[in-house]
Amino acid sequence: MIEAVIERIRSLQLGFAQAEQSLHEAARSGAGFADFGDESYLAGLRTLLEAYDREARLTPTGRAMVTQELIGILRNRLAVQRALAERPAVLEAEIRRPIFVLGLPRTGTTALHHLLGQDPANQVLEFWLAASPRPRPPRETWPGEPAFQEAERFLEAMYEADPSLKAIHLMTADGPEECRHLLQQTFTDDTFECNATIPSYAAWYARQDMRPSYARHRDVLKLVGSTTPKRRWVLKYPAHMRHLSALLHIYPDACIVQTHRDPARVLPSLSSLITGWRGLYEDAPDARAIASWQLELWASTLEHAMAVRRAQDPGRFFDLHFREVVVDPVGAVGRMYAHFGLELDEKAERRLRAWHAANPQGKHGEHRYSAGEFGLTPGRMAERFAAYRQHFGVEQETAA
């Protein structure tokens, strides 16, 4: 059905907005369920479809990828609605004291997320369950799950298309994933604007009240974790920094870990990552325009987060500098646990140390880039992030 929709859009030269009904029909095909739930998601979907038509520079491959992704998101929304209708008691569960790992991308958040996932007291959102939410089945059954196999094929194809992405950001079907997939179900997520040139959608997204999106996020987590309700959630996604107030509204007892690093070392790497992702969808992405956008986006995001934090109990936050994650990650986790009154027992500590030993920095290659190719001068970055660096005592790093 997905292939038929892609071919229909191509052969009839349909715009994405014209194909809205076909996208929904493809999502319903074979589902045995037709209720997508609260129709508020349509505002984001329609804004996105119109932006793809008017502004995006998608290649034929990019258009096919976008079509598949949109149908996949709608299918996931439908599947979640069905599962919650069949298991309404799932929503009565509470998510207590989840740990959110936030901070600028490229500041050690991924390593920390993987490390925390080694503690048996914790649960993470695995890639395959983020991409196809359902109650988490027993681990030994995963290889036989069609959704797990599909996730493995997707990641293999992505890294085959651009092998350098593995050194930038490694994902595995059974490993922890950012919870962007859950926000996509309301079509309010950074991924869309990172993968295509769609400024009208970006402007719409920036104005949204994200509390309904995080309410959906929470409900999907309840569904996935319904088979392991006593384990503590550990979640990671840098984009949560943009919506910290909404996140804390929905998760009022959340433990927030914010990682820090000199933005001048982060922005070129992040710009390279997004340019690489976008290159899978569009021809010749404008690396300098992407870098300028990311510079302003993350400077304003950090300023917003600083303002939100000033109105909160400082005990809810733990600040962790990149060098601590690199030099003594297990010790950093121990200090973080102590700050939040959590226990790191001997078994968990052994598992953390074993994972760290088996996954040294640069295991999957080095990410090579230069600030100059993105038009990011040291002076420009230092000036825009001066308030952030001063507030958190973030030291300037010398170039590698």
C-alpha positions as CSV (number, residue, x, y, z in Angstrom):
1,M,0.0,0.0,0.0
2,I,2.8,2.4,0.8
3,E,4.5,1.7,-2.5
4,A,1.1,2.4,-4.3
5,V,0.8,5.8,-2.5
6,I,4.3,6.8,-3.5
7,E,3.7,5.8,-7.1
8,R,0.3,7.6,-7.2
9,I,1.9,10.8,-5.8
10,R,4.7,10.5,-8.4
11,S,2.6,9.6,-11.4
12,L,-0.1,12.2,-10.8
13,Q,2.4,14.8,-9.7
14,L,0.3,15.3,-6.6
15,G,1.5,17.6,-3.9
16,F,1.7,16.3,-0.4
17,A,-1.3,18.4,0.7
18,Q,-3.4,16.8,-2.0
19,A,-2.3,13.4,-0.8
20,E,-3.4,13.8,2.8
21,Q,-6.4,11.4,2.4
22,S,-4.2,8.8,0.6
23,L,-1.7,9.0,3.4
24,H,-4.4,8.3,6.0
25,E,-5.8,5.5,3.9
26,A,-2.4,3.9,3.6
27,A,-1.9,4.1,7.4
28,R,-5.3,2.4,7.9
29,S,-4.7,-0.3,5.4
30,G,-4.6,-3.7,7.2
31,A,-4.8,-2.0,10.6
32,G,-8.3,-3.1,11.5
33,F,-8.8,0.2,13.3
34,A,-9.6,3.6,11.9
35,D,-9.5,6.0,14.9
36,F,-6.5,8.4,14.9
37,G,-7.7,10.0,18.1
38,D,-7.9,13.7,18.9
39,E,-7.8,15.5,15.5
40,S,-5.6,18.3,16.8
41,Y,-2.6,16.5,15.2
42,L,-4.0,17.6,11.8
43,A,-2.9,21.2,12.3
44,G,0.7,20.1,12.4
45,L,0.4,17.6,9.6
46,R,-1.3,20.0,7.3
47,T,1.2,22.8,8.0
48,L,4.0,20.3,7.3
49,L,2.5,19.0,4.0
50,E,2.0,22.5,2.7
51,A,5.6,23.4,3.6
52,Y,6.9,20.3,1.8
53,D,4.9,21.5,-1.3
54,R,5.9,25.1,-1.2
55,E,9.4,25.2,0.2
56,A,11.2,21.8,0.3
57,R,13.8,20.8,-2.3
58,L,13.2,17.1,-2.0
59,T,14.8,14.8,-4.5
60,P,12.6,11.9,-5.9
61,T,14.3,9.7,-3.3
62,G,13.6,12.3,-0.6
63,R,9.9,12.5,-1.6
64,A,9.6,8.7,-1.3
65,M,11.3,8.8,2.1
66,V,9.1,11.5,3.4
67,T,6.0,9.7,2.1
68,Q,7.1,6.5,3.9
69,E,7.8,8.4,7.1
70,L,4.5,10.2,7.1
71,I,2.6,7.0,6.7
72,G,4.7,5.4,9.4
73,I,3.9,8.2,11.8
74,L,0.2,7.9,11.1
75,R,0.3,4.1,11.5
76,N,2.0,4.5,14.8
77,R,-0.6,7.0,16.0
78,L,-3.3,4.6,14.9
79,A,-1.6,1.6,16.6
80,V,-1.2,3.6,19.8
81,Q,-4.9,4.6,19.8
82,R,-5.9,1.0,19.3
83,A,-3.6,-0.3,22.0
84,L,-4.9,2.3,24.5
85,A,-8.5,1.6,23.6
86,E,-7.9,-2.1,24.3
87,R,-5.9,-1.4,27.5
88,P,-7.3,1.7,29.1
89,A,-5.9,0.8,32.5
90,V,-2.4,1.5,31.0
91,L,-3.2,5.3,31.3
92,E,-3.8,4.9,35.1
93,A,-0.2,4.1,35.7
94,E,2.2,6.8,36.9
95,I,5.6,7.7,35.6
96,R,7.6,8.6,38.7
97,R,10.8,10.6,38.7
98,P,11.9,10.0,35.1
99,I,15.5,11.1,34.3
100,F,15.8,13.4,31.2
101,V,19.2,13.9,29.7
102,L,19.2,17.3,28.0
103,G,21.8,19.7,26.7
104,L,23.3,20.8,23.4
105,P,23.8,18.0,21.0
106,R,27.3,16.6,20.8
107,T,27.9,17.2,24.6
108,G,28.0,13.5,25.7
109,T,24.3,13.0,25.9
110,T,24.3,9.9,23.8
111,A,27.1,8.2,25.8
112,L,25.4,9.1,29.0
113,H,22.0,7.8,27.7
114,H,23.6,4.4,26.8
115,L,25.4,4.3,30.1
116,L,22.4,4.9,32.2
117,G,20.5,2.2,30.2
118,Q,22.9,-0.3,31.7
119,D,21.4,0.1,35.2
120,P,18.8,-2.7,35.6
121,A,16.6,-0.2,37.6
122,N,16.2,1.9,34.5
123,Q,14.4,1.5,31.3
124,V,15.1,3.3,28.0
125,L,13.1,3.8,24.9
126,E,14.7,1.3,22.4
127,F,14.9,2.4,18.8
128,W,12.6,-0.3,17.5
129,L,9.9,0.5,20.1
130,A,10.2,4.2,19.5
131,A,9.7,3.5,15.8
132,S,6.8,1.1,16.4
133,P,5.4,1.7,19.9
134,R,3.7,-1.2,21.8
135,P,4.0,-2.8,25.2
136,R,7.7,-3.9,25.5
137,P,7.8,-7.7,24.9
138,P,10.4,-10.0,26.6
139,R,13.9,-9.3,25.3
140,E,14.5,-12.8,23.9
141,T,11.5,-12.4,21.5
142,W,12.8,-9.3,19.8
143,P,14.7,-10.9,16.9
144,G,11.5,-12.6,15.8
145,E,9.4,-9.4,15.8
146,P,8.7,-8.0,12.3
147,A,9.0,-4.5,13.7
148,F,12.4,-5.2,15.1
149,Q,13.6,-6.7,11.8
150,E,12.2,-3.7,10.0
151,A,14.1,-1.3,12.3
152,E,17.3,-3.2,11.7
153,R,16.8,-3.0,7.9
154,F,16.1,0.7,8.1
155,L,19.3,1.5,10.0
156,E,21.4,-0.7,7.8
157,A,20.1,1.1,4.7
158,M,20.6,4.5,6.3
159,Y,24.3,3.8,7.2
160,E,24.8,2.2,3.8
161,A,23.6,5.4,2.1
162,D,26.0,7.5,4.2
163,P,28.5,5.5,6.2
164,S,29.9,8.7,7.9
165,L,26.7,9.0,9.9
166,K,27.7,6.0,12.0
167,A,30.7,8.0,13.4
168,I,28.4,11.0,14.1
169,H,25.5,9.3,15.7
170,L,25.3,5.5,16.1
171,M,21.8,3.9,16.5
172,T,20.9,0.2,16.8
173,A,17.5,-1.4,16.8
174,D,17.9,-2.6,20.4
175,G,19.7,0.4,21.7
176,P,18.3,3.6,23.4
177,E,16.8,6.1,21.0
178,E,15.8,9.8,21.4
179,C,12.1,10.2,22.0
180,R,11.6,12.3,18.9
181,H,9.3,9.6,17.5
182,L,6.8,10.2,20.2
183,L,6.6,13.9,19.5
184,Q,6.2,13.2,15.8
185,Q,2.8,11.7,16.5
186,T,1.5,15.2,17.0
187,F,3.7,16.5,14.1
188,T,5.6,18.8,16.5
189,D,9.2,17.8,16.3
190,D,12.6,19.1,15.3
191,T,13.3,16.2,12.9
192,F,11.0,17.6,10.2
193,E,12.8,20.9,9.9
194,C,16.2,19.3,10.2
195,N,15.6,16.9,7.2
196,A,14.1,19.5,4.8
197,T,14.0,23.2,4.0
198,I,10.6,24.1,5.4
199,P,10.8,27.5,7.1
200,S,7.0,28.0,7.3
201,Y,6.6,24.8,9.3
202,A,9.6,25.8,11.5
203,A,7.9,29.1,12.3
204,W,4.6,27.4,13.1
205,Y,6.3,24.8,15.3
206,A,8.2,27.5,17.3
207,R,4.8,29.0,18.3
208,Q,3.1,25.9,19.6
209,D,2.0,25.1,23.1
210,M,3.8,21.8,23.5
211,R,1.9,20.6,26.6
212,P,-0.5,18.4,24.5
213,S,2.5,17.0,22.6
214,Y,4.2,16.0,25.9
215,A,0.9,14.6,27.2
216,R,0.9,12.3,24.2
217,H,4.6,11.5,24.8
218,R,3.7,10.5,28.4
219,D,0.8,8.3,27.3
220,V,3.0,6.4,24.7
221,L,5.7,5.8,27.4
222,K,3.0,4.4,29.7
223,L,2.0,2.0,26.9
224,V,5.6,0.9,26.1
225,G,6.5,0.5,29.8
226,S,3.3,-1.2,30.8
227,T,5.2,-4.5,31.1
228,T,7.9,-3.0,33.3
229,P,6.0,-0.4,35.3
230,K,8.4,-0.3,38.3
231,R,11.5,0.6,36.3
232,R,12.6,4.2,36.1
233,W,12.5,5.9,32.7
234,V,15.7,7.4,31.3
235,L,15.0,9.6,28.3
236,K,17.3,11.8,26.1
237,Y,16.6,14.3,23.4
238,P,18.4,17.7,23.1
239,A,15.2,19.2,21.6
240,H,13.5,19.0,25.0
241,M,15.6,22.0,25.9
242,R,13.3,24.0,23.6
243,H,10.3,23.0,25.5
244,L,11.5,22.7,29.1
245,S,8.5,24.4,30.6
246,A,6.0,22.1,28.8
247,L,8.1,19.1,29.8
248,L,8.1,20.0,33.5
249,H,4.4,20.7,33.4
250,I,3.7,17.1,32.2
251,Y,6.5,15.5,34.2
252,P,6.4,17.6,37.4
253,D,8.8,15.4,39.4
254,A,11.3,14.8,36.5
255,C,15.0,14.8,37.3
256,I,16.8,16.9,34.7
257,V,20.5,16.3,33.8
258,Q,21.9,19.1,31.6
259,T,25.2,18.4,29.9
260,H,27.6,21.3,29.0
261,R,30.4,21.9,26.5
262,D,31.9,24.8,24.7
263,P,29.4,25.6,21.9
264,A,32.2,26.5,19.6
265,R,33.2,22.8,19.6
266,V,29.6,21.7,19.2
267,L,28.1,23.8,16.5
268,P,30.3,22.8,13.6
269,S,29.8,19.1,14.5
270,L,26.0,19.6,14.8
271,S,25.9,21.5,11.5
272,S,27.8,18.7,9.8
273,L,25.4,16.2,11.2
274,I,22.3,18.0,10.0
275,T,23.8,18.7,6.6
276,G,24.5,15.0,6.3
277,W,21.0,14.1,7.3
278,R,19.4,16.6,4.9
279,G,21.6,15.4,2.1
280,L,19.6,12.1,2.2
281,Y,16.5,14.1,1.3
282,E,17.5,17.2,-0.7
283,D,20.2,18.0,-3.2
284,A,23.1,20.1,-2.2
285,P,22.0,21.3,1.2
286,D,23.2,24.8,2.1
287,A,25.7,24.0,4.9
288,R,26.3,27.7,5.9
289,A,22.6,28.5,6.1
290,I,22.1,25.4,8.2
291,A,24.9,26.5,10.5
292,S,23.5,30.0,10.9
293,W,20.1,28.7,11.7
294,Q,21.5,26.2,14.3
295,L,23.7,28.9,15.9
296,E,20.7,31.1,16.6
297,L,18.3,28.3,17.4
298,W,20.6,26.8,20.1
299,A,21.6,30.1,21.6
300,S,18.0,31.1,22.1
301,T,17.1,27.6,23.3
302,L,19.8,27.8,26.0
303,E,18.6,31.2,27.0
304,H,15.1,30.0,27.3
305,A,16.1,27.0,29.4
306,M,18.1,29.3,31.7
307,A,15.0,31.4,32.3
308,V,12.8,28.4,33.0
309,R,15.4,27.0,35.4
310,R,15.5,30.3,37.4
311,A,11.8,29.7,38.3
312,Q,12.3,26.1,39.5
313,D,13.8,24.3,42.5
314,P,17.5,24.0,41.8
315,G,17.5,20.5,43.3
316,R,15.6,19.3,40.2
317,F,18.6,19.9,38.0
318,F,22.1,18.4,37.8
319,D,24.8,19.9,35.6
320,L,27.4,17.7,34.0
321,H,30.3,19.0,31.9
322,F,31.5,17.1,28.9
323,R,34.9,16.5,30.3
324,E,33.4,14.7,33.3
325,V,31.5,12.3,30.9
326,V,34.8,11.6,29.1
327,V,37.2,11.3,32.0
328,D,35.1,9.5,34.6
329,P,31.6,8.7,33.3
330,V,30.7,6.1,36.0
331,G,31.8,8.6,38.7
332,A,29.7,11.3,37.0
333,V,26.6,9.0,37.1
334,G,27.3,8.2,40.8
335,R,27.4,12.0,41.6
336,M,24.2,12.5,39.6
337,Y,22.4,9.6,41.4
338,A,23.5,11.0,44.8
339,H,22.2,14.5,43.9
340,F,18.8,13.0,43.1
341,G,18.8,10.6,46.1
342,L,19.0,7.5,43.9
343,E,21.0,4.3,44.5
344,L,23.7,3.0,42.2
345,D,24.3,-0.5,43.5
346,E,27.3,-2.7,42.9
347,K,25.7,-4.7,40.1
348,A,24.6,-1.6,38.2
349,E,28.1,0.0,38.6
350,R,29.8,-3.2,37.2
351,R,27.5,-3.1,34.2
352,L,28.2,0.6,33.6
353,R,32.0,0.0,33.8
354,A,31.7,-2.9,31.5
355,W,29.8,-0.9,28.9
356,H,32.2,2.0,29.1
357,A,35.2,-0.3,28.6
358,A,33.6,-1.9,25.6
359,N,32.6,1.4,24.0
360,P,35.6,3.8,23.9
361,Q,35.2,7.2,22.3
362,G,35.7,7.0,18.5
363,K,34.9,3.3,18.4
364,H,33.0,3.8,15.1
365,G,35.4,6.2,13.5
366,E,36.0,9.9,13.8
367,H,33.7,12.6,12.7
368,R,35.7,15.0,10.6
369,Y,34.7,18.6,9.9
370,S,35.9,22.1,10.2
371,A,34.1,25.3,11.4
372,G,35.3,27.2,8.4
373,E,33.2,25.2,5.9
374,F,30.1,26.3,7.8
375,G,31.1,30.0,8.2
376,L,31.3,29.6,12.0
377,T,34.1,31.9,13.3
378,P,35.3,31.6,16.9
379,G,34.3,35.2,17.6
380,R,30.8,34.8,16.2
381,M,30.1,31.8,18.4
382,A,31.8,33.2,21.5
383,E,29.7,36.4,21.3
384,R,26.3,34.6,20.8
385,F,26.9,32.1,23.6
386,A,28.6,34.4,26.1
387,A,25.7,34.5,28.6
388,Y,25.4,30.7,28.6
389,R,29.1,30.1,29.1
390,Q,29.4,32.6,31.9
391,H,26.3,31.3,33.7
392,F,27.4,27.7,33.7
393,G,31.2,28.2,33.8
394,V,31.7,26.5,30.5
395,E,35.4,26.8,29.5
396,Q,36.6,27.5,26.0
397,E,38.1,24.5,24.4
398,T,41.1,24.6,22.1
399,A,40.6,23.3,18.5
400,A,41.5,19.6,18.0
